Amino acid sequence: MKLAFDFGITNTDIVSYKNGEMSFFTSPSEEISEEFIEKLLLTYKN
């Protein structure tokens, strides 16, 4: 699996690429921290 993050002011966008398929997710931005990234990974795992 490959992941790309775009940490914006309002939203954080995530693109995942797995088994030839792309998925797109968005979440309200928070302060960038290890906890925030872990929260994103647990929320949008596929």
C-alpha positions as CSV (number, residue, x, y, z in Angstrom):
1,M,0.0,0.0,0.0
2,K,1.2,3.5,-0.8
3,L,-0.2,6.6,0.9
4,A,0.0,10.3,0.2
5,F,-1.1,13.0,2.6
6,D,-1.9,16.7,1.9
7,F,-2.0,18.6,5.2
8,G,-4.0,21.7,4.4
9,I,-5.3,24.5,6.6
10,T,-8.9,23.3,6.6
11,N,-8.7,19.7,5.4
12,T,-6.3,16.8,5.3
13,D,-6.6,14.8,2.1
14,I,-5.4,11.2,1.8
15,V,-4.9,9.1,-1.3
16,S,-4.2,5.4,-0.9
17,Y,-3.1,3.0,-3.6
18,K,-3.5,-0.7,-3.0
19,N,-3.9,-3.7,-5.3
20,G,-4.2,-1.4,-8.3
21,E,-7.0,0.7,-6.8
22,M,-6.9,4.3,-5.6
23,S,-9.0,5.6,-2.8
24,F,-9.5,9.2,-1.7
25,F,-10.4,10.4,1.8
26,T,-10.6,13.8,3.5
27,S,-10.7,14.8,7.2
28,P,-10.8,18.1,9.1
29,S,-7.2,19.2,9.7
30,E,-5.7,19.2,13.2
31,E,-2.2,20.0,14.5
32,I,0.1,17.6,12.7
33,S,1.3,15.0,15.2
34,E,2.0,11.4,15.5
35,E,-1.4,11.0,17.2
36,F,-3.2,12.8,14.3
37,I,-1.6,10.6,11.7
38,E,-2.4,7.4,13.7
39,K,-6.0,8.6,14.0
40,L,-6.2,9.1,10.2
41,L,-4.7,5.7,9.5
42,L,-7.1,3.9,11.9
43,T,-10.1,5.8,10.6
44,Y,-9.5,5.4,6.9
45,K,-7.9,2.0,6.6
46,N,-9.1,-0.1,3.7
